Amino acid sequence: MMERILMASLLAFSVSIAVFRYRAVVGPSLPDRILAMDTIGRNLHAVMAILSVLLETYAFFEVILLLGILSFVSTIAFAKFIEKGVLMDDDTDR
């Protein structure tokens, strides 16, 4: 019974990733695209955690942590890009 519930949740997360992927490509504005990419990252966390439970292994936990760190850093970088228009500031006086 538990395996069926986990498989159904994997299917639901896969469908939501597909929907957010569409929003990331077609999104009407840049913030919508960034939010879709961030949500895809969160859904990937859930998919990997469910796979870890299904396969009864701890091997995916490091990958989940790495994906979380990369997702967080990319969201911050995109937010900075929206705010300032550039990612790297060149504040040196020449």
N, C-alpha and C positions, 0 to 999 in steps of 0.2 A: 504494500500500500504506500509506504514511504517513497519507494522508487518511482511510482507513478506520479506522486505529487511533485517530486523533484524534476521529473521529466517534463511535466506540464509547466512548471515554472521556468525551465530552460526554454521551452517553446515560447512562452510569454515574453521572456527577456529577449529572445532572438527577434521576435516580431517588433518589439519596441526599439531595438537597435536599428532595424531596417527603417522604421518610421523616422527615427532621429537622423539617420544617415541621409534620408531624403531631405529633411529640414536643413541639414548642414550644407547640402549642395545647392538647394534652391532657395534657402532662407531669404526673406525680403531685406534683411539688414545684417550688418556684421555682428552686433550683439546676439541676434537670434542664432546665427551660425556658431558662435562661440559657446552659447548655452547648450546647443545641440551636441557639440563635441564633448563638452564636460559631462553631459548626461550619458553619452555613449561610454565614456570612461567609467562612470559609476556603474552602469549596467554590466560592463565587462568585469568589474570587481565581483559583482553578484554571480555572474556566470562561472567565473573561475572558482569561487567559493562553493557553489553547488557542485561543480565537477569534482572538487576536492572531496566533498562528502560522498558523492556517488562512487568515486574510485577508491575511497577509504585510504587516502594518502595525505601527507603533510607537504608534499613537494611543491604545491602551488602557492603556499603561503608567502614565500620570498618574492615570487612573481607578483602576487597581489600587492605587497608592500611597495615594490618597485613601480608598478603601474600607478599606484596611488600618489607616490612622490612625483612622478612625471606628469600626471594629470594636474596636480596642484600647481606645479611650476609653470606649466603651459597656460593654465587659466590666469595666473598672475601676469604672465608675459603678455597675453592677449589683452587683459584689462589695462595694462600700462600702454599698450599700443593704441587702444581706443581713446585713452585719456590724453596722451601727448602726441600721438601720430608717429612716433619713432620708438624703437626698442632700446637703442643705445644713445645716450646723450654725450655729445662732445663738448664738454665744458672747459676745455683748455684754452687759454688765451695765447694767441700767437702774434 
